[in-house]
Amino acid sequence: MLDIYVWFYTGCALMILGSIATVIGPGVKDPVIRTLNTEVAAVGVSMIFLTYNHTIALLTFVASTLIITMILLRAIVRLEEMEAKV
C-alpha cells in the first residue's frame, strides 16, 4: 500500500506544475492543451484532499473539472464565433 505522503507530495507537485502551465497557457495555440493545463492543477488539489477525506477529494475534483471545463469551452466557442486568431 502506498504511503499517504506520496499522495500529498504528488498532489503538491501537480498543483504547482498545473498552475505554472495555466499561467503559460494563454501563449499556447491549441485549446485542448489549455484545458489540460487547468485539469492538471485540479487533479493536484484533489490528490491533496485525498490525503484527508475521500468525499472531499471527489467533490472537489468533480466541481473544479465542471467549472473549469464550462468556462474554457465557452471562451473557445466565443473566440471561434469572433474568428479570432489566438
Buried (B, 14 or more C-beta within 10 A) or exposed (E): EEEEEEBBBBBBEBBEBBBEBBEEBEEBEEBEEBBBBBBBBBBBBBBBBBBEEEEEBEEBBEEBBEEBBEEBEEEBEEEEEEEEEB
